[in-house]
Amino acid sequence: MLVAALLAAGCAAPDGERAGNQSSASMNSGGTAGAPAPAVPIPAAALVGRWRSEAPAVFAGEGYRTETSGGETEYRADGSLSYRARLAISGDRLPAGGLPFLLSATGEWRLAEGILTERLRRIDIAPAAPNPTLARLAADLARDLAARPASSADLVTLAGGRMTLRDRATGRVAAYVRADAAMSEQPMSGQAISGQGTTGSAGGG
């Protein structure tokens, strides 16, 4: 989720609109950085499971366009997480169709007082097809991203197998859906949990 934003941010700057945090931001409802957390606290157990971004995360800058898609994050009960997605970089100086990569990461997560914090410990980025030159570039990018500080987001809504997060650094909003069908069918403590306060500019995460 926020993982996607972190990874994409290492390749290019946001183009003003994020379609999903990986996980997902084409929900761009202008958000305000550091906005209040949800008024009703929820247990961390409610997030345990696999979550998929609802839309690709697109970033552009310096003549390049970076898109992460198919982003999926698994939050485990022991506080660990894993993430995987497809990454594509395109630009005028790159081959037609862009450069495709496969991305995976592991780390830790924590939900406290309506704030989700993620810390990536290991990131692996590899060319979708064997390419020694791209493999070296991908390894450098992965090291740079792994050195970044933890990211955090306000849990805006969580209900019916759908979750919305607002990045506390950028104010962008991203939406995610349950990827594990069995869990998405389970009721989430009755009613929707909604964050209070203003919404400004997502995630995804």
N, C-alpha and C positions, 0 to 999 in steps of 0.2 A: 504494500500500500504506500505508506510514506516511503517505503524502500524504493519504489519505482521513481519517485520524485528525486530521491537522492541520487540514484544511478543515472537518470537522465540529466540531472544537473551537471554531472561531471563531463558531459559531452558538449553541451551547448546551453545557452541561456534561454529562459522561457520566452516564447514569442508573444507574450501578453495574454495568452489564453491557454489553459491547460486542460486537455480533454482527459481527465481522469488522473489520478495520481499514478499508478501504473498504472498503480494501479490505477488512472482514470480521470480524467477531468473534463470531459466535455460538458460538465455541468456548471461551468464557470458562473457561480453566482457571486458577485464581488464580495470578498470576505475581508475581515479586518484582523490583522495579525494580533495574536494574543487575546483573541475574543474570549468571553467567559465560557467556562466548561458547562456541560449539561447540569440543569438544576437538580435532577434526580440521579444520584450516583448508582451505578450498576456494578455487579461483581465481575471480576476479571474472567471468571469461568464462562461468561456469556460470549466471550470472543474466541474461546478455544475452538479450533477447527480450521478448515480451509476457506479462504475468501478470494474471490476473483474480481478484478477491476471491471467496471461496466463499460469503459471506453479506453482507447489508447491514450498515452501521454505524449504530447507533441511539444518539442522545444525547437527554437530556431535562433541562430546567431552566427555572426562572422561567416556568412555564406553557406552554412550547413544546416541541415534539418535532422533532428534526432527523434525517433519514435520508438517507444516501448509498447508492446502489445502482448496480449495473452498473459498478463501478469497475474500470478497466483501466490498468495502468502498463506502459510500454515502457522497458526499460533498454537503452541503446545502448553499443556497444563504445567509443565516444569519450568516455564518461562523462556524456553528456547523458541526460535522461529526459523523458517526456511522460506526462501523466495525464488521464483523462477519466472523468466519472461523472454520474449524475443526482442532483440534490439536491432534497429536499422538506421544507418547513417547515410544520408544522401546529400548531394551538392553538385554544383556545376563542374567542380574539378574531380569528381568521383565517377566511377563507371555507371552507365545507365542502370537503373534499378537499385542503385545504392549498395552499401556494404552490410550484409546481414550477420548478426552475431547471436549467440545463445548466452544467456546470462543466468547465473544462479548465485544465491547468497545464503549465509546462515548467521544467526546472531541471537540477541535476547530482546524480550519485550516486557513491558510492565504497564498496567492500567491502574492509575490511582487518581481519585478525585476528578474523574471524567477526562483525564489526560492520558493519551496513549504515547508511550515513549519506546522507540526502537533504536537498538544499537547493533550495527553490522560488524561482525568479527572476521568473516571471511567472504570474499567476493571472487567469483570465477567468471571470466568473460572469454569466450572462444569464438572464432570465426565459424559460421555455419558450414563452411567447406574448408578443407585443409589449405592453409596459406601461412607460411612461416613469418612473413613480414607483418601480416595482420595479427598473428598470434602474439608477436612481441608488443605491438601497440596495445592490444587488448590487455595484456598482462600489466603494462604500465598504468593503464586506466584503472584496472581493478585495484592495484595497490593504492592509487591516489584516493579512490572512493572509500576503501577500507579505513583510511586514515582520518576520514571526516568524523566530526563529533556526532553524538546521538541526535536523532530528530524527534520532534514531538508534535502531536496534533490533538485538538479538542474533539471529543466524541460528540458529534452534533445530534445524530439520530441512530437508533438501533431498534429495529422492529421487523417482523415478518421476513427474516432471512436477508435483510438489507441493512447496510451500515453507511453512514456518511461521516467523513472526517474533515476537519478544517486545519490545515497546516498552520502552526503557531508562528512560523517565521515569515511565510508569504501571504497567509490569509486565504489561499486557494482551497477550494472545496472539491473533494473527490468521493465517488460512491462505489460501493462494493456489494457483491451478492455472495451468499453462501455457495461454496463449490461442492460441499459434501451434502448431497441431497437428504440423507437421513437426518442430519442435524437441522437443515433448513425447515423441515417439517415440524420440528418441535416448537411449541409456543414459547415466546420470549417474555416471561413474566407479565403477560397480559397486555399492557398498553405500550404505545410508542414512547420512547424517551427522546425528548427534543431539547436542543440547547436553547438557552435564552440569550437575548442580546441581539445586536445588529449583525447583519451579514454583509460582507463586502466583496472580496474577489475569489485548483484543487490539486494529493494526493496527493494521486492518485497518485505515493503512494504511491 
